[in-house]
Amino acid sequence: MGPKPTPPEIRFWRHVDKRGPDDCWEWRGGLCGPGYGIFKVGKLGIDRRNVMAHRFSYELHIGSLGNLECLHTCDNKKCVNPAHFFKGTQADNMQDKVNKGRSRPGVLNYQSKLDEKKIAAAKVFRLNRWSYKKIAERLNVSTMTLYNAVTGKTWKHLVR
């Protein structure tokens, strides 16, 4: 039969540099692309899956997150100290990022497909009764991306 597998709760602690209760507990295991800790759970084979280490820690110490996010008060992606967590929606997570000055507005955001000149041009096109769809096609962005930028839902730092 072979040896009994080690429970995930025990394997988890092998990857944690646990310090004082108020300090960040650094994850020393594997990381995913954005730099968060990643941890394998489940039986070997089909049931095995990766979970975020901070989510595993939250659920181990506090309880189920359900469909909510596990947010950090410390902003340390490797931290798995449950005292540094709170749960919220993805919108809460984005607002927390803005509140802490970690968001990159406009062209500072590496994912941005627009810039100030394109938005200014789009506003002129709108004044000339061009449809959002036609402008979006011209600027090679989605209609919703363009609409949000022109109406100030995004790119809020631009004066309307």
C-alpha positions in Angstrom: 0.0 0.0 0.0 2.8 2.4 0.7 3.2 5.2 3.2 0.2 7.3 4.1 0.2 10.8 2.4 1.0 13.8 4.6 -2.1 15.9 5.2 -2.0 19.3 3.5 -2.2 21.2 6.8 1.2 19.7 7.8 2.8 20.1 4.3 1.6 23.8 4.3 3.7 24.6 7.4 6.8 23.2 5.8 6.7 26.2 3.5 6.0 29.0 6.0 8.6 31.2 7.8 6.4 31.9 10.8 7.5 34.8 13.0 5.6 36.8 15.6 1.8 37.0 15.5 1.9 40.5 14.1 4.6 39.9 11.5 4.1 38.6 8.0 4.5 34.9 7.8 6.4 34.5 4.5 5.5 31.7 2.1 8.7 29.9 1.0 7.1 27.5 -1.4 6.3 27.9 -5.0 4.9 31.1 -6.5 2.5 31.8 -9.3 3.1 34.5 -12.0 2.0 37.5 -10.0 4.1 36.4 -7.0 1.5 34.9 -4.7 2.2 31.6 -3.0 0.8 28.5 -4.6 0.1 25.2 -2.9 -1.0 21.8 -4.1 -3.9 20.1 -2.4 -5.9 17.0 -3.0 -5.0 13.4 -3.7 -2.3 12.6 -6.3 -3.8 12.4 -9.7 -7.1 13.8 -10.9 -8.1 15.6 -7.7 -4.8 17.4 -7.3 -5.0 21.2 -7.8 -3.2 24.4 -7.1 -4.6 26.8 -4.5 -3.3 30.2 -3.5 -1.3 29.8 -0.2 -3.0 32.8 1.4 -6.5 31.4 0.6 -5.5 28.1 2.0 -4.2 29.8 5.2 -7.5 31.8 5.5 -9.7 28.8 5.2 -7.4 26.8 7.5 -7.5 29.4 10.3 -10.7 31.4 9.8 -13.2 29.5 7.5 -14.6 29.3 4.1 -14.2 32.2 1.6 -16.9 30.9 -0.7 -16.8 33.1 -3.8 -15.0 36.0 -2.1 -11.4 37.1 -2.4 -8.8 36.8 0.4 -7.3 40.4 0.7 -4.1 41.4 2.4 -3.9 44.3 4.8 -0.1 44.1 4.6 0.1 44.1 0.8 2.7 41.4 1.0 1.9 38.8 -1.7 3.9 36.1 0.1 2.2 36.7 3.5 0.1 33.8 4.8 -0.6 35.3 8.3 -4.4 35.1 8.8 -4.3 38.2 11.0 -3.4 40.1 7.9 -6.4 39.0 5.8 -9.9 40.2 5.2 -12.4 38.9 2.7 -14.1 40.9 0.1 -15.2 41.0 -3.6 -13.0 41.7 -6.5 -14.3 45.2 -6.5 -13.2 45.6 -2.9 -9.8 44.4 -3.9 -9.5 47.0 -6.7 -10.8 49.7 -4.4 -8.2 48.7 -1.7 -5.5 48.9 -4.4 -6.6 52.5 -5.3 -6.9 53.5 -1.6 -3.4 52.3 -0.9 -2.0 54.1 -4.0 -1.0 50.9 -5.8 -3.1 51.4 -8.9 -1.5 52.8 -12.0 -3.8 55.2 -13.8 -3.9 55.8 -17.5 -0.9 55.0 -19.6 1.1 54.0 -16.4 -1.1 50.8 -16.4 0.8 48.3 -18.6 -2.5 46.8 -19.8 -3.8 50.2 -21.1 -4.7 50.2 -24.8 -5.7 53.9 -24.7 -3.8 57.1 -24.0 -4.9 60.7 -23.3 -4.7 61.7 -27.0 -6.9 58.8 -28.1 -9.5 59.6 -25.5 -9.5 63.3 -26.4 -10.0 62.3 -30.1 -12.8 59.9 -29.1 -14.6 62.7 -27.3 -14.4 64.8 -30.4 -15.7 62.0 -32.5 -18.6 61.6 -30.1 -19.4 65.3 -30.4 -19.6 64.7 -34.1 -22.1 61.9 -33.5 -19.9 58.9 -34.2 -21.0 55.7 -32.5 -19.0 54.2 -29.7 -18.7 51.1 -31.8 -17.3 52.9 -34.8 -14.8 54.8 -32.6 -13.8 51.7 -30.8 -13.1 49.9 -34.1 -11.0 52.8 -35.3 -8.9 52.8 -32.0 -8.8 49.0 -31.9 -10.4 48.6 -28.4 -13.6 47.1 -27.2 -16.7 49.3 -27.2 -17.0 49.0 -23.4 -13.4 50.0 -22.9 -14.0 53.1 -25.0 -17.3 53.9 -23.4 -15.9 53.7 -19.9 -12.9 55.9 -20.8 -15.0 58.6 -22.5 -17.7 58.7 -19.8 -15.1 58.9 -17.0 -15.8 55.5 -15.5 -12.2 54.8 -16.1 -9.4 57.3 -16.7 -10.9 59.3 -13.9 -7.8 61.5 -13.6 -8.7 63.2 -16.9 -11.0 66.2 -16.7 -14.2 65.6 -18.5 
